[in-house]
Amino acid sequence: MFRSLRDDGAEAPRPEVTLAVDGEPCTVPSGATVAAALLQRGSIARLTARSGSARAPYCMMGICFDCLVEIDGVPNRQACMVVAEPGMDVRCQDGHRRVGLEPAR
């Protein structure tokens, strides 16, 4: 949100974080959310259970639940509410939400 400036007034580079989105590496600025990583890659977050239509991050504030993904084997995480961390494994969810903490198949 706030820019860091160097002594010469130029914007200082932000550190970056690399995570995996559906098995592909994705690099985002430190402090960015998982939803930002999905949007940067043009990835979907989930497929609906009834029609199989694609959903992606929408509201970016935890209201709509269109950005549900599996993060490090834990399903139903709101991508817009989770800060990206190095080495995180993010997967698109397909169909009905799974109840419990069992990993995806």
C-alpha positions as CSV (number, residue, x, y, z in Angstrom):
1,M,0.0,0.0,0.0
2,F,2.8,2.4,0.9
3,R,5.8,2.8,-1.3
4,S,9.3,2.6,0.1
5,L,11.6,5.2,-1.5
6,R,15.4,5.1,-1.8
7,D,17.6,8.0,-0.8
8,D,17.4,9.3,-4.4
9,G,13.6,9.3,-4.4
10,A,13.2,6.2,-6.6
11,E,10.8,3.5,-5.5
12,A,12.7,0.7,-3.6
13,P,12.2,-2.8,-5.0
14,R,9.9,-5.0,-2.9
15,P,11.0,-8.5,-1.9
16,E,9.2,-11.2,-3.8
17,V,7.6,-14.5,-2.8
18,T,7.4,-17.6,-5.0
19,L,4.6,-20.1,-4.6
20,A,3.1,-22.9,-6.7
21,V,-0.3,-22.4,-8.4
22,D,-1.6,-25.7,-9.8
23,G,1.9,-26.9,-10.0
24,E,3.4,-23.9,-11.8
25,P,5.7,-21.4,-10.0
26,C,4.2,-17.9,-9.4
27,T,6.2,-14.9,-8.1
28,V,4.3,-12.1,-6.4
29,P,5.5,-9.1,-4.2
30,S,5.9,-9.8,-0.5
31,G,2.6,-9.1,1.3
32,A,0.4,-10.0,-1.7
33,T,-2.5,-12.4,-1.2
34,V,-3.0,-15.8,-2.8
35,A,-5.9,-14.2,-4.8
36,A,-3.5,-11.7,-6.3
37,A,-1.3,-14.6,-7.4
38,L,-4.3,-16.3,-9.1
39,L,-5.2,-13.1,-10.8
40,Q,-1.7,-12.4,-11.9
41,R,-1.5,-15.8,-13.6
42,G,-5.0,-15.6,-15.0
43,S,-5.9,-18.7,-13.0
44,I,-9.3,-19.8,-11.8
45,A,-9.9,-20.5,-8.1
46,R,-12.6,-23.2,-8.4
47,L,-15.2,-24.8,-10.6
48,T,-18.8,-24.8,-9.5
49,A,-20.5,-28.0,-8.4
50,R,-23.6,-27.7,-10.5
51,S,-22.5,-26.3,-13.9
52,G,-18.7,-26.6,-13.7
53,S,-18.4,-22.9,-14.5
54,A,-15.1,-21.2,-13.6
55,R,-14.8,-18.8,-10.6
56,A,-12.0,-16.5,-9.8
57,P,-11.3,-13.9,-7.0
58,Y,-14.0,-11.3,-7.2
59,C,-14.7,-9.2,-4.1
60,M,-11.1,-9.4,-2.6
61,M,-12.4,-8.9,0.9
62,G,-13.8,-12.3,2.0
63,I,-17.5,-11.8,1.2
64,C,-18.3,-13.7,-2.0
65,F,-16.4,-17.0,-1.5
66,D,-15.6,-17.3,-5.2
67,C,-11.9,-17.6,-4.5
68,L,-12.0,-20.8,-2.5
69,V,-8.9,-22.9,-3.2
70,E,-6.9,-25.7,-1.6
71,I,-3.7,-24.4,0.1
72,D,-1.1,-26.8,1.3
73,G,-3.7,-29.6,1.2
74,V,-6.3,-27.7,3.2
75,P,-9.5,-27.2,1.1
76,N,-11.9,-24.3,1.2
77,R,-9.4,-21.5,2.0
78,Q,-10.4,-18.0,0.8
79,A,-7.5,-16.9,-1.4
80,C,-8.2,-13.2,-0.8
81,M,-7.7,-13.6,2.9
82,V,-4.4,-15.5,2.9
83,V,-1.1,-13.8,2.4
84,A,1.2,-15.7,0.0
85,E,4.2,-17.4,1.6
86,P,7.2,-18.9,0.0
87,G,6.7,-22.6,-1.1
88,M,2.9,-22.5,-0.7
89,D,1.1,-25.1,-2.8
90,V,-2.2,-23.7,-4.2
91,R,-4.7,-25.8,-6.1
92,C,-7.9,-25.1,-7.9
93,Q,-11.0,-26.7,-6.3
94,D,-13.3,-28.8,-8.6
95,G,-17.0,-29.2,-7.8
96,H,-18.5,-29.5,-4.3
97,R,-16.6,-28.2,-1.3
98,R,-15.0,-31.0,0.7
99,V,-15.8,-31.0,4.4
100,G,-13.0,-31.7,6.8
101,L,-9.3,-31.6,6.2
102,E,-8.7,-34.6,4.0
103,P,-6.3,-33.7,1.1
104,A,-7.7,-33.5,-2.5
105,R,-7.4,-36.5,-4.8
